[in-house]
């Protein structure tokens, strides 16, 4: 599954989980949200942040779900561990750079 379609599933699932209608999300038009949820368009990072805030989830939750939607539970756990390890590595590198 493409990342665009994974994100489409994540957006739709999160919105329904939080019981938020497309119409009530004032950060974007219903037409645009529908296109995102069908995988026809991809949002900018800024727009994803706005939409996630309107739904009540963190944008990283949507992205991680998009990348792992078709994975097994073990693969999902490995992805979470990888992300945490890479964040730690980035923090160490960033702190050493300044």
mmCIF file as gemmi writes it, N, C-alpha and C atoms, coordinates in Angstrom:
data_model
loop_
_atom_site.group_PDB
_atom_site.id
_atom_site.type_symbol
_atom_site.label_atom_id
_atom_site.label_alt_id
_atom_site.label_comp_id
_atom_site.label_asym_id
_atom_site.label_entity_id
_atom_site.label_seq_id
_atom_site.pdbx_PDB_ins_code
_atom_site.Cartn_x
_atom_site.Cartn_y
_atom_site.Cartn_z
_atom_site.occupancy
_atom_site.B_iso_or_equiv
_atom_site.pdbx_formal_charge
_atom_site.auth_seq_id
_atom_site.auth_asym_id
_atom_site.pdbx_PDB_model_num
ATOM 1 N N . UNK Axp A 1 ? 0.846 -1.172 0 1 0 ? 1 A 1
ATOM 2 C CA . UNK Axp A 1 ? 0 0 0 1 0 ? 1 A 1
ATOM 3 C C . UNK Axp A 1 ? 0.895 1.241 0 1 0 ? 1 A 1
ATOM 4 N N . UNK Axp A 2 ? 0.529 2.232 -0.787 1 0 ? 2 A 1
ATOM 5 C CA . UNK Axp A 2 ? 1.309 3.465 -0.845 1 0 ? 2 A 1
ATOM 6 C C . UNK Axp A 2 ? 1.122 4.266 0.438 1 0 ? 2 A 1
ATOM 7 N N . UNK Axp A 3 ? 2.072 5.137 0.723 1 0 ? 3 A 1
ATOM 8 C CA . UNK Axp A 3 ? 1.968 5.986 1.91 1 0 ? 3 A 1
ATOM 9 C C . UNK Axp A 3 ? 0.743 6.895 1.811 1 0 ? 3 A 1
ATOM 10 N N . UNK Axp A 4 ? 0.417 7.335 0.614 1 0 ? 4 A 1
ATOM 11 C CA . UNK Axp A 4 ? -0.759 8.193 0.441 1 0 ? 4 A 1
ATOM 12 C C . UNK Axp A 4 ? -2.036 7.455 0.84 1 0 ? 4 A 1
ATOM 13 N N . UNK Axp A 5 ? -2.15 6.194 0.423 1 0 ? 5 A 1
ATOM 14 C CA . UNK Axp A 5 ? -3.341 5.421 0.781 1 0 ? 5 A 1
ATOM 15 C C . UNK Axp A 5 ? -3.323 4.998 2.25 1 0 ? 5 A 1
ATOM 16 N N . UNK Axp A 6 ? -2.141 4.773 2.786 1 0 ? 6 A 1
ATOM 17 C CA . UNK Axp A 6 ? -2.036 4.497 4.215 1 0 ? 6 A 1
ATOM 18 C C . UNK Axp A 6 ? -2.471 5.698 5.037 1 0 ? 6 A 1
ATOM 19 N N . UNK Axp A 7 ? -2.062 6.894 4.6 1 0 ? 7 A 1
ATOM 20 C CA . UNK Axp A 7 ? -2.476 8.111 5.295 1 0 ? 7 A 1
ATOM 21 C C . UNK Axp A 7 ? -3.975 8.336 5.141 1 0 ? 7 A 1
ATOM 22 N N . UNK Axp A 8 ? -4.508 7.997 3.985 1 0 ? 8 A 1
ATOM 23 C CA . UNK Axp A 8 ? -5.954 8.113 3.777 1 0 ? 8 A 1
ATOM 24 C C . UNK Axp A 8 ? -6.701 7.252 4.795 1 0 ? 8 A 1
ATOM 25 N N . UNK Axp A 9 ? -6.242 6.026 4.975 1 0 ? 9 A 1
ATOM 26 C CA . UNK Axp A 9 ? -6.883 5.133 5.961 1 0 ? 9 A 1
ATOM 27 C C . UNK Axp A 9 ? -6.72 5.666 7.371 1 0 ? 9 A 1
ATOM 28 N N . UNK Axp A 10 ? -5.541 6.192 7.676 1 0 ? 10 A 1
ATOM 29 C CA . UNK Axp A 10 ? -5.29 6.731 9.017 1 0 ? 10 A 1
ATOM 30 C C . UNK Axp A 10 ? -6.199 7.921 9.311 1 0 ? 10 A 1
ATOM 31 N N . UNK Axp A 11 ? -6.326 8.83 8.357 1 0 ? 11 A 1
ATOM 32 C CA . UNK Axp A 11 ? -7.187 10.001 8.551 1 0 ? 11 A 1
ATOM 33 C C . UNK Axp A 11 ? -8.638 9.593 8.765 1 0 ? 11 A 1
ATOM 34 N N . UNK Axp A 12 ? -9.124 8.719 7.923 1 0 ? 12 A 1
ATOM 35 C CA . UNK Axp A 12 ? -10.516 8.278 8.019 1 0 ? 12 A 1
ATOM 36 C C . UNK Axp A 12 ? -10.764 7.55 9.34 1 0 ? 12 A 1
ATOM 37 N N . UNK Axp A 13 ? -9.858 6.648 9.713 1 0 ? 13 A 1
ATOM 38 C CA . UNK Axp A 13 ? -10.026 5.885 10.953 1 0 ? 13 A 1
ATOM 39 C C . UNK Axp A 13 ? -9.973 6.796 12.177 1 0 ? 13 A 1
ATOM 40 N N . UNK Axp A 14 ? -9.03 7.735 12.193 1 0 ? 14 A 1
ATOM 41 C CA . UNK Axp A 14 ? -8.906 8.644 13.341 1 0 ? 14 A 1
ATOM 42 C C . UNK Axp A 14 ? -10.126 9.545 13.456 1 0 ? 14 A 1
ATOM 43 N N . UNK Axp A 15 ? -10.59 10.042 12.334 1 0 ? 15 A 1
ATOM 44 C CA . UNK Axp A 15 ? -11.763 10.925 12.352 1 0 ? 15 A 1
ATOM 45 C C . UNK Axp A 15 ? -12.987 10.176 12.864 1 0 ? 15 A 1
ATOM 46 N N . UNK Axp A 16 ? -13.176 8.96 12.397 1 0 ? 16 A 1
ATOM 47 C CA . UNK Axp A 16 ? -14.328 8.168 12.852 1 0 ? 16 A 1
ATOM 48 C C . UNK Axp A 16 ? -14.163 7.743 14.31 1 0 ? 16 A 1
ATOM 49 N N . UNK Axp A 17 ? -12.938 7.403 14.706 1 0 ? 17 A 1
ATOM 50 C CA . UNK Axp A 17 ? -12.665 7.015 16.087 1 0 ? 17 A 1
ATOM 51 C C . UNK Axp A 17 ? -13.035 8.142 17.054 1 0 ? 17 A 1
ATOM 52 N N . UNK Axp A 18 ? -12.724 9.367 16.659 1 0 ? 18 A 1
ATOM 53 C CA . UNK Axp A 18 ? -13.013 10.54 17.496 1 0 ? 18 A 1
ATOM 54 C C . UNK Axp A 18 ? -14.416 11.099 17.253 1 0 ? 18 A 1
ATOM 55 N N . UNK Axp A 19 ? -15.145 10.444 16.338 1 0 ? 19 A 1
ATOM 56 C CA . UNK Axp A 19 ? -16.516 10.856 15.999 1 0 ? 19 A 1
ATOM 57 C C . UNK Axp A 19 ? -16.569 12.32 15.531 1 0 ? 19 A 1
ATOM 58 N N . UNK Axp A 20 ? -15.669 12.623 14.615 1 0 ? 20 A 1
ATOM 59 C CA . UNK Axp A 20 ? -15.592 13.96 14.029 1 0 ? 20 A 1
ATOM 60 C C . UNK Axp A 20 ? -16.057 13.858 12.58 1 0 ? 20 A 1
ATOM 61 N N . UNK Axp A 21 ? -17.02 14.669 12.203 1 0 ? 21 A 1
ATOM 62 C CA . UNK Axp A 21 ? -17.487 14.654 10.813 1 0 ? 21 A 1
ATOM 63 C C . UNK Axp A 21 ? -16.564 15.512 9.953 1 0 ? 21 A 1
ATOM 64 N N . UNK Axp A 22 ? -16.553 15.229 8.666 1 0 ? 22 A 1
ATOM 65 C CA . UNK Axp A 22 ? -15.774 16.061 7.75 1 0 ? 22 A 1
ATOM 66 C C . UNK Axp A 22 ? -16.263 17.503 7.8 1 0 ? 22 A 1
ATOM 67 N N . UNK Axp A 23 ? -17.556 17.677 7.923 1 0 ? 23 A 1
ATOM 68 C CA . UNK Axp A 23 ? -18.139 19.018 7.934 1 0 ? 23 A 1
ATOM 69 C C . UNK Axp A 23 ? -17.712 19.818 9.161 1 0 ? 23 A 1
ATOM 70 N N . UNK Axp A 24 ? -17.49 19.141 10.284 1 0 ? 24 A 1
ATOM 71 C CA . UNK Axp A 24 ? -17.129 19.859 11.511 1 0 ? 24 A 1
ATOM 72 C C . UNK Axp A 24 ? -15.654 20.241 11.563 1 0 ? 24 A 1
ATOM 73 N N . UNK Axp A 25 ? -14.843 19.673 10.689 1 0 ? 25 A 1
ATOM 74 C CA . UNK Axp A 25 ? -13.43 20.051 10.632 1 0 ? 25 A 1
ATOM 75 C C . UNK Axp A 25 ? -13.304 21.343 9.833 1 0 ? 25 A 1
ATOM 76 N N . UNK Axp A 26 ? -13.186 22.439 10.53 1 0 ? 26 A 1
ATOM 77 C CA . UNK Axp A 26 ? -13.184 23.746 9.869 1 0 ? 26 A 1
ATOM 78 C C . UNK Axp A 26 ? -11.83 24.118 9.274 1 0 ? 26 A 1
ATOM 79 N N . UNK Axp A 27 ? -10.803 23.287 9.493 1 0 ? 27 A 1
ATOM 80 C CA . UNK Axp A 27 ? -9.476 23.608 8.967 1 0 ? 27 A 1
ATOM 81 C C . UNK Axp A 27 ? -9.374 23.362 7.465 1 0 ? 27 A 1
ATOM 82 N N . UNK Axp A 28 ? -10.301 22.588 6.914 1 0 ? 28 A 1
ATOM 83 C CA . UNK Axp A 28 ? -10.297 22.283 5.481 1 0 ? 28 A 1
ATOM 84 C C . UNK Axp A 28 ? -11.718 22.043 5.002 1 0 ? 28 A 1
ATOM 85 N N . UNK Axp A 29 ? -11.893 22.137 3.702 1 0 ? 29 A 1
ATOM 86 C CA . UNK Axp A 29 ? -13.221 21.889 3.137 1 0 ? 29 A 1
ATOM 87 C C . UNK Axp A 29 ? -13.529 20.392 3.16 1 0 ? 29 A 1
ATOM 88 N N . UNK Axp A 30 ? -14.802 20.072 3.154 1 0 ? 30 A 1
ATOM 89 C CA . UNK Axp A 30 ? -15.227 18.68 3.123 1 0 ? 30 A 1
ATOM 90 C C . UNK Axp A 30 ? -14.724 18.002 1.856 1 0 ? 30 A 1
ATOM 91 N N . UNK Axp A 31 ? -14.716 18.726 0.739 1 0 ? 31 A 1
ATOM 92 C CA . UNK Axp A 31 ? -14.245 18.172 -0.529 1 0 ? 31 A 1
ATOM 93 C C . UNK Axp A 31 ? -12.769 17.783 -0.441 1 0 ? 31 A 1
ATOM 94 N N . UNK Axp A 32 ? -11.951 18.659 0.151 1 0 ? 32 A 1
ATOM 95 C CA . UNK Axp A 32 ? -10.526 18.38 0.301 1 0 ? 32 A 1
ATOM 96 C C . UNK Axp A 32 ? -10.307 17.195 1.238 1 0 ? 32 A 1
ATOM 97 N N . UNK Axp A 33 ? -11.017 17.174 2.368 1 0 ? 33 A 1
ATOM 98 C CA . UNK Axp A 33 ? -10.889 16.064 3.31 1 0 ? 33 A 1
ATOM 99 C C . UNK Axp A 33 ? -11.295 14.745 2.671 1 0 ? 33 A 1
ATOM 100 N N . UNK Axp A 34 ? -12.345 14.785 1.88 1 0 ? 34 A 1
ATOM 101 C CA . UNK Axp A 34 ? -12.791 13.585 1.174 1 0 ? 34 A 1
ATOM 102 C C . UNK Axp A 34 ? -11.71 13.094 0.213 1 0 ? 34 A 1
ATOM 103 N N . UNK Axp A 35 ? -11.082 14.021 -0.501 1 0 ? 35 A 1
ATOM 104 C CA . UNK Axp A 35 ? -10.007 13.648 -1.43 1 0 ? 35 A 1
ATOM 105 C C . UNK Axp A 35 ? -8.822 13.046 -0.674 1 0 ? 35 A 1
ATOM 106 N N . UNK Axp A 36 ? -8.502 13.603 0.505 1 0 ? 36 A 1
ATOM 107 C CA . UNK Axp A 36 ? -7.422 13.045 1.318 1 0 ? 36 A 1
ATOM 108 C C . UNK Axp A 36 ? -7.768 11.633 1.774 1 0 ? 36 A 1
ATOM 109 N N . UNK Axp A 37 ? -8.999 11.451 2.226 1 0 ? 37 A 1
ATOM 110 C CA . UNK Axp A 37 ? -9.419 10.152 2.753 1 0 ? 37 A 1
ATOM 111 C C . UNK Axp A 37 ? -9.573 9.09 1.664 1 0 ? 37 A 1
ATOM 112 N N . UNK Axp A 38 ? -9.615 9.508 0.428 1 0 ? 38 A 1
ATOM 113 C CA . UNK Axp A 38 ? -9.662 8.547 -0.681 1 0 ? 38 A 1
ATOM 114 C C . UNK Axp A 38 ? -8.29 8.365 -1.317 1 0 ? 38 A 1
ATOM 115 N N . UNK Axp A 39 ? -7.288 9.046 -0.791 1 0 ? 39 A 1
ATOM 116 C CA . UNK Axp A 39 ? -5.932 8.918 -1.309 1 0 ? 39 A 1
ATOM 117 C C . UNK Axp A 39 ? -5.706 9.631 -2.624 1 0 ? 39 A 1
ATOM 118 N N . UNK Axp A 40 ? -6.576 10.576 -2.95 1 0 ? 40 A 1
ATOM 119 C CA . UNK Axp A 40 ? -6.443 11.306 -4.209 1 0 ? 40 A 1
ATOM 120 C C . UNK Axp A 40 ? -5.493 12.488 -4.094 1 0 ? 40 A 1
ATOM 121 N N . UNK Axp A 41 ? -5.314 12.983 -2.881 1 0 ? 41 A 1
ATOM 122 C CA . UNK Axp A 41 ? -4.399 14.089 -2.634 1 0 ? 41 A 1
ATOM 123 C C . UNK Axp A 41 ? -3.576 13.773 -1.398 1 0 ? 41 A 1
ATOM 124 N N . UNK Axp A 42 ? -2.474 14.506 -1.248 1 0 ? 42 A 1
ATOM 125 C CA . UNK Axp A 42 ? -1.618 14.368 -0.068 1 0 ? 42 A 1
ATOM 126 C C . UNK Axp A 42 ? -1.468 15.744 0.57 1 0 ? 42 A 1
ATOM 127 N N . UNK Axp A 43 ? -1.615 15.832 1.886 1 0 ? 43 A 1
ATOM 128 C CA . UNK Axp A 43 ? -1.526 17.134 2.545 1 0 ? 43 A 1
ATOM 129 C C . UNK Axp A 43 ? -0.08 17.569 2.751 1 0 ? 43 A 1
ATOM 130 N N . UNK Axp A 44 ? 0.105 18.868 2.915 1 0 ? 44 A 1
ATOM 131 C CA . UNK Axp A 44 ? 1.403 19.372 3.361 1 0 ? 44 A 1
ATOM 132 C C . UNK Axp A 44 ? 1.545 19.024 4.842 1 0 ? 44 A 1
ATOM 133 N N . UNK Axp A 45 ? 2.743 19.143 5.365 1 0 ? 45 A 1
ATOM 134 C CA . UNK Axp A 45 ? 2.941 18.893 6.794 1 0 ? 45 A 1
ATOM 135 C C . UNK Axp A 45 ? 2.122 19.859 7.639 1 0 ? 45 A 1
ATOM 136 N N . UNK Axp A 46 ? 2.075 21.124 7.222 1 0 ? 46 A 1
ATOM 137 C CA . UNK Axp A 46 ? 1.3 22.119 7.959 1 0 ? 46 A 1
ATOM 138 C C . UNK Axp A 46 ? -0.181 21.76 7.976 1 0 ? 46 A 1
ATOM 139 N N . UNK Axp A 47 ? -0.702 21.337 6.84 1 0 ? 47 A 1
ATOM 140 C CA . UNK Axp A 47 ? -2.12 20.982 6.755 1 0 ? 47 A 1
ATOM 141 C C . UNK Axp A 47 ? -2.399 19.711 7.554 1 0 ? 47 A 1
ATOM 142 N N . UNK Axp A 48 ? -1.49 18.739 7.506 1 0 ? 48 A 1
ATOM 143 C CA . UNK Axp A 48 ? -1.664 17.525 8.299 1 0 ? 48 A 1
ATOM 144 C C . UNK Axp A 48 ? -1.706 17.868 9.786 1 0 ? 48 A 1
ATOM 145 N N . UNK Axp A 49 ? -0.86 18.79 10.217 1 0 ? 49 A 1
ATOM 146 C CA . UNK Axp A 49 ? -0.845 19.228 11.608 1 0 ? 49 A 1
ATOM 147 C C . UNK Axp A 49 ? -2.183 19.86 11.994 1 0 ? 49 A 1
ATOM 148 N N . UNK Axp A 50 ? -2.727 20.699 11.128 1 0 ? 50 A 1
ATOM 149 C CA . UNK Axp A 50 ? -4.021 21.341 11.385 1 0 ? 50 A 1
ATOM 150 C C . UNK Axp A 50 ? -5.148 20.308 11.458 1 0 ? 50 A 1
ATOM 151 N N . UNK Axp A 51 ? -5.171 19.397 10.51 1 0 ? 51 A 1
ATOM 152 C CA . UNK Axp A 51 ? -6.232 18.381 10.472 1 0 ? 51 A 1
ATOM 153 C C . UNK Axp A 51 ? -6.137 17.47 11.693 1 0 ? 51 A 1
ATOM 154 N N . UNK Axp A 52 ? -4.93 17.031 12.02 1 0 ? 52 A 1
ATOM 155 C CA . UNK Axp A 52 ? -4.748 16.169 13.194 1 0 ? 52 A 1
ATOM 156 C C . UNK Axp A 52 ? -5.227 16.879 14.458 1 0 ? 52 A 1
ATOM 157 N N . UNK Axp A 53 ? -4.895 18.163 14.577 1 0 ? 53 A 1
ATOM 158 C CA . UNK Axp A 53 ? -5.36 18.93 15.729 1 0 ? 53 A 1
ATOM 159 C C . UNK Axp A 53 ? -6.872 19.006 15.793 1 0 ? 53 A 1
ATOM 160 N N . UNK Axp A 54 ? -7.502 19.173 14.644 1 0 ? 54 A 1
ATOM 161 C CA . UNK Axp A 54 ? -8.959 19.221 14.591 1 0 ? 54 A 1
ATOM 162 C C . UNK Axp A 54 ? -9.605 17.901 14.963 1 0 ? 54 A 1
ATOM 163 N N . UNK Axp A 55 ? -8.925 16.81 14.646 1 0 ? 55 A 1
ATOM 164 C CA . UNK Axp A 55 ? -9.436 15.478 14.983 1 0 ? 55 A 1
ATOM 165 C C . UNK Axp A 55 ? -9.159 15.147 16.449 1 0 ? 55 A 1
ATOM 166 N N . UNK Axp A 56 ? -8.031 15.669 16.952 1 0 ? 56 A 1
ATOM 167 C CA . UNK Axp A 56 ? -7.651 15.387 18.334 1 0 ? 56 A 1
ATOM 168 C C . UNK Axp A 56 ? -6.634 14.278 18.475 1 0 ? 56 A 1
ATOM 169 N N . UNK Axp A 57 ? -5.79 14.124 17.454 1 0 ? 57 A 1
ATOM 170 C CA . UNK Axp A 57 ? -4.696 13.153 17.512 1 0 ? 57 A 1
ATOM 171 C C . UNK Axp A 57 ? -3.4 13.858 17.108 1 0 ? 57 A 1
ATOM 172 N N . UNK Axp A 58 ? -2.278 13.265 17.462 1 0 ? 58 A 1
ATOM 173 C CA . UNK Axp A 58 ? -0.986 13.833 17.075 1 0 ? 58 A 1
ATOM 174 C C . UNK Axp A 58 ? -0.711 13.467 15.618 1 0 ? 58 A 1
ATOM 175 N N . UNK Axp A 59 ? -0.148 14.384 14.833 1 0 ? 59 A 1
ATOM 176 C CA . UNK Axp A 59 ? 0.136 14.06 13.434 1 0 ? 59 A 1
ATOM 177 C C . UNK Axp A 59 ? 1.079 12.865 13.269 1 0 ? 59 A 1
ATOM 178 N N . UNK Axp A 60 ? 1.981 12.669 14.214 1 0 ? 60 A 1
ATOM 179 C CA . UNK Axp A 60 ? 2.869 11.507 14.115 1 0 ? 60 A 1
ATOM 180 C C . UNK Axp A 60 ? 2.106 10.198 14.257 1 0 ? 60 A 1
ATOM 181 N N . UNK Axp A 61 ? 1.036 10.211 15.032 1 0 ? 61 A 1
ATOM 182 C CA . UNK Axp A 61 ? 0.197 9.018 15.148 1 0 ? 61 A 1
ATOM 183 C C . UNK Axp A 61 ? -0.341 8.634 13.779 1 0 ? 61 A 1
ATOM 184 N N . UNK Axp A 62 ? -0.809 9.637 13.045 1 0 ? 62 A 1
ATOM 185 C CA . UNK Axp A 62 ? -1.342 9.383 11.707 1 0 ? 62 A 1
ATOM 186 C C . UNK Axp A 62 ? -0.255 8.861 10.77 1 0 ? 62 A 1
ATOM 187 N N . UNK Axp A 63 ? 0.924 9.465 10.83 1 0 ? 63 A 1
ATOM 188 C CA . UNK Axp A 63 ? 2.013 9.037 9.946 1 0 ? 63 A 1
ATOM 189 C C . UNK Axp A 63 ? 2.5 7.629 10.282 1 0 ? 63 A 1
ATOM 190 N N . UNK Axp A 64 ? 2.673 7.349 11.565 1 0 ? 64 A 1
ATOM 191 C CA . UNK Axp A 64 ? 3.126 6.007 11.939 1 0 ? 64 A 1
ATOM 192 C C . UNK Axp A 64 ? 2.082 4.971 11.545 1 0 ? 64 A 1
ATOM 193 N N . UNK Axp A 65 ? 0.808 5.287 11.773 1 0 ? 65 A 1
ATOM 194 C CA . UNK Axp A 65 ? -0.243 4.351 11.368 1 0 ? 65 A 1
ATOM 195 C C . UNK Axp A 65 ? -0.217 4.152 9.848 1 0 ? 65 A 1
ATOM 196 N N . UNK Axp A 66 ? -0.016 5.234 9.109 1 0 ? 66 A 1
ATOM 197 C CA . UNK Axp A 66 ? 0.021 5.146 7.645 1 0 ? 66 A 1
ATOM 198 C C . UNK Axp A 66 ? 1.128 4.21 7.169 1 0 ? 66 A 1
ATOM 199 N N . UNK Axp A 67 ? 2.269 4.251 7.837 1 0 ? 67 A 1
ATOM 200 C CA . UNK Axp A 67 ? 3.389 3.399 7.444 1 0 ? 67 A 1
ATOM 201 C C . UNK Axp A 67 ? 3.237 1.958 7.916 1 0 ? 67 A 1
ATOM 202 N N . UNK Axp A 68 ? 2.388 1.727 8.923 1 0 ? 68 A 1
ATOM 203 C CA . UNK Axp A 68 ? 2.307 0.388 9.513 1 0 ? 68 A 1
ATOM 204 C C . UNK Axp A 68 ? 0.938 -0.27 9.355 1 0 ? 68 A 1
ATOM 205 N N . UNK Axp A 69 ? 0.034 0.344 8.629 1 0 ? 69 A 1
ATOM 206 C CA . UNK Axp A 69 ? -1.347 -0.129 8.56 1 0 ? 69 A 1
ATOM 207 C C . UNK Axp A 69 ? -1.465 -1.592 8.139 1 0 ? 69 A 1
ATOM 208 N N . UNK Axp A 70 ? -0.619 -2.058 7.279 1 0 ? 70 A 1
ATOM 209 C CA . UNK Axp A 70 ? -0.7 -3.44 6.792 1 0 ? 70 A 1
ATOM 210 C C . UNK Axp A 70 ? 0.323 -4.373 7.433 1 0 ? 70 A 1
ATOM 211 N N . UNK Axp A 71 ? 0.994 -3.914 8.471 1 0 ? 71 A 1
ATOM 212 C CA . UNK Axp A 71 ? 2.026 -4.732 9.098 1 0 ? 71 A 1
ATOM 213 C C . UNK Axp A 71 ? 1.455 -5.609 10.206 1 0 ? 71 A 1
ATOM 214 N N . UNK Axp A 72 ? 2.199 -6.644 10.537 1 0 ? 72 A 1
ATOM 215 C CA . UNK Axp A 72 ? 1.832 -7.519 11.653 1 0 ? 72 A 1
ATOM 216 C C . UNK Axp A 72 ? 2.104 -6.783 12.966 1 0 ? 72 A 1
ATOM 217 N N . UNK Axp A 73 ? 1.537 -7.258 14.073 1 0 ? 73 A 1
ATOM 218 C CA . UNK Axp A 73 ? 1.822 -6.626 15.366 1 0 ? 73 A 1
ATOM 219 C C . UNK Axp A 73 ? 3.319 -6.566 15.683 1 0 ? 73 A 1
ATOM 220 N N . UNK Axp A 74 ? 4.069 -7.608 15.356 1 0 ? 74 A 1
ATOM 221 C CA . UNK Axp A 74 ? 5.515 -7.594 15.599 1 0 ? 74 A 1
ATOM 222 C C . UNK Axp A 74 ? 6.219 -6.551 14.741 1 0 ? 74 A 1
ATOM 223 N N . UNK Axp A 75 ? 5.812 -6.429 13.494 1 0 ? 75 A 1
ATOM 224 C CA . UNK Axp A 75 ? 6.414 -5.424 12.611 1 0 ? 75 A 1
ATOM 225 C C . UNK Axp A 75 ? 6.097 -4.019 13.117 1 0 ? 75 A 1
ATOM 226 N N . UNK Axp A 76 ? 4.886 -3.817 13.623 1 0 ? 76 A 1
ATOM 227 C CA . UNK Axp A 76 ? 4.516 -2.507 14.178 1 0 ? 76 A 1
ATOM 228 C C . UNK Axp A 76 ? 5.369 -2.179 15.395 1 0 ? 76 A 1
ATOM 229 N N . UNK Axp A 77 ? 5.585 -3.153 16.252 1 0 ? 77 A 1
ATOM 230 C CA . UNK Axp A 77 ? 6.418 -2.95 17.433 1 0 ? 77 A 1
ATOM 231 C C . UNK Axp A 77 ? 7.848 -2.617 17.027 1 0 ? 77 A 1
ATOM 232 N N . UNK Axp A 78 ? 8.375 -3.323 16.043 1 0 ? 78 A 1
ATOM 233 C CA . UNK Axp A 78 ? 9.723 -3.044 15.547 1 0 ? 78 A 1
ATOM 234 C C . UNK Axp A 78 ? 9.815 -1.627 14.994 1 0 ? 78 A 1
ATOM 235 N N . UNK Axp A 79 ? 8.782 -1.171 14.294 1 0 ? 79 A 1
ATOM 236 C CA . UNK Axp A 79 ? 8.776 0.185 13.748 1 0 ? 79 A 1
ATOM 237 C C . UNK Axp A 79 ? 8.795 1.214 14.876 1 0 ? 79 A 1
ATOM 238 N N . UNK Axp A 80 ? 7.97 1.007 15.892 1 0 ? 80 A 1
ATOM 239 C CA . UNK Axp A 80 ? 7.938 1.938 17.027 1 0 ? 80 A 1
ATOM 240 C C . UNK Axp A 80 ? 9.297 2.003 17.708 1 0 ? 80 A 1
ATOM 241 N N . UNK Axp A 81 ? 9.915 0.848 17.91 1 0 ? 81 A 1
ATOM 242 C CA . UNK Axp A 81 ? 11.234 0.806 18.535 1 0 ? 81 A 1
ATOM 243 C C . UNK Axp A 81 ? 12.274 1.497 17.662 1 0 ? 81 A 1
ATOM 244 N N . UNK Axp A 82 ? 12.192 1.298 16.367 1 0 ? 82 A 1
ATOM 245 C CA . UNK Axp A 82 ? 13.127 1.946 15.442 1 0 ? 82 A 1
ATOM 246 C C . UNK Axp A 82 ? 12.984 3.459 15.511 1 0 ? 82 A 1
ATOM 247 N N . UNK Axp A 83 ? 11.745 3.945 15.499 1 0 ? 83 A 1
ATOM 248 C CA . UNK Axp A 83 ? 11.502 5.388 15.548 1 0 ? 83 A 1
ATOM 249 C C . UNK Axp A 83 ? 12.068 5.975 16.841 1 0 ? 83 A 1
ATOM 250 N N . UNK Axp A 84 ? 11.816 5.326 17.966 1 0 ? 84 A 1
ATOM 251 C CA . UNK Axp A 84 ? 12.334 5.825 19.241 1 0 ? 84 A 1
ATOM 252 C C . UNK Axp A 84 ? 13.86 5.834 19.251 1 0 ? 84 A 1
ATOM 253 N N . UNK Axp A 85 ? 14.482 4.787 18.732 1 0 ? 85 A 1
ATOM 254 C CA . UNK Axp A 85 ? 15.942 4.718 18.679 1 0 ? 85 A 1
ATOM 255 C C . UNK Axp A 85 ? 16.512 5.811 17.777 1 0 ? 85 A 1
ATOM 256 N N . UNK Axp A 86 ? 15.877 6.034 16.627 1 0 ? 86 A 1
ATOM 257 C CA . UNK Axp A 86 ? 16.358 7.074 15.716 1 0 ? 86 A 1
ATOM 258 C C . UNK Axp A 86 ? 16.163 8.466 16.31 1 0 ? 86 A 1
ATOM 259 N N . UNK Axp A 87 ? 15.087 8.664 17.068 1 0 ? 87 A 1
ATOM 260 C CA . UNK Axp A 87 ? 14.892 9.954 17.736 1 0 ? 87 A 1
ATOM 261 C C . UNK Axp A 87 ? 15.995 10.195 18.763 1 0 ? 87 A 1
ATOM 262 N N . UNK Axp A 88 ? 16.327 9.168 19.541 1 0 ? 88 A 1
ATOM 263 C CA . UNK Axp A 88 ? 17.418 9.288 20.512 1 0 ? 88 A 1
ATOM 264 C C . UNK Axp A 88 ? 18.727 9.628 19.813 1 0 ? 88 A 1
ATOM 265 N N . UNK Axp A 89 ? 18.991 8.955 18.7 1 0 ? 89 A 1
ATOM 266 C CA . UNK Axp A 89 ? 20.219 9.199 17.945 1 0 ? 89 A 1
ATOM 267 C C . UNK Axp A 89 ? 20.256 10.631 17.407 1 0 ? 89 A 1
ATOM 268 N N . UNK Axp A 90 ? 19.135 11.098 16.88 1 0 ? 90 A 1
ATOM 269 C CA . UNK Axp A 90 ? 19.061 12.472 16.375 1 0 ? 90 A 1
ATOM 270 C C . UNK Axp A 90 ? 19.291 13.486 17.488 1 0 ? 90 A 1
ATOM 271 N N . UNK Axp A 91 ? 18.703 13.243 18.646 1 0 ? 91 A 1
ATOM 272 C CA . UNK Axp A 91 ? 18.887 14.157 19.778 1 0 ? 91 A 1
ATOM 273 C C . UNK Axp A 91 ? 20.351 14.228 20.193 1 0 ? 91 A 1
ATOM 274 N N . UNK Axp A 92 ? 21.009 13.08 20.253 1 0 ? 92 A 1
ATOM 275 C CA . UNK Axp A 92 ? 22.432 13.063 20.617 1 0 ? 92 A 1
ATOM 276 C C . UNK Axp A 92 ? 23.26 13.811 19.574 1 0 ? 92 A 1
ATOM 277 N N . UNK Axp A 93 ? 22.99 13.579 18.308 1 0 ? 93 A 1
ATOM 278 C CA . UNK Axp A 93 ? 23.729 14.247 17.239 1 0 ? 93 A 1
ATOM 279 C C . UNK Axp A 93 ? 23.476 15.746 17.277 1 0 ? 93 A 1
ATOM 280 N N . UNK Axp A 94 ? 22.223 16.125 17.444 1 0 ? 94 A 1
ATOM 281 C CA . UNK Axp A 94 ? 21.854 17.538 17.47 1 0 ? 94 A 1
ATOM 282 C C . UNK Axp A 94 ? 22.506 18.25 18.652 1 0 ? 94 A 1
ATOM 283 N N . UNK Axp A 95 ? 22.515 17.618 19.824 1 0 ? 95 A 1
ATOM 284 C CA . UNK Axp A 95 ? 23.121 18.219 21.011 1 0 ? 95 A 1
ATOM 285 C C . UNK Axp A 95 ? 24.626 18.382 20.826 1 0 ? 95 A 1
ATOM 286 N N . UNK Axp A 96 ? 25.258 17.438 20.15 1 0 ? 96 A 1
ATOM 287 C CA . UNK Axp A 96 ? 26.7 17.498 19.928 1 0 ? 96 A 1
ATOM 288 C C . UNK Axp A 96 ? 27.064 18.522 18.86 1 0 ? 96 A 1
ATOM 289 N N . UNK Axp A 97 ? 26.105 18.888 18.021 1 0 ? 97 A 1
ATOM 290 C CA . UNK Axp A 97 ? 26.373 19.811 16.916 1 0 ? 97 A 1
ATOM 291 C C . UNK Axp A 97 ? 26.411 21.265 17.361 1 0 ? 97 A 1
ATOM 292 N N . UNK Axp A 98 ? 25.843 21.553 18.529 1 0 ? 98 A 1
ATOM 293 C CA . UNK Axp A 98 ? 25.755 22.958 18.961 1 0 ? 98 A 1
ATOM 294 C C . UNK Axp A 98 ? 26.548 23.238 20.171 1 0 ? 98 A 1
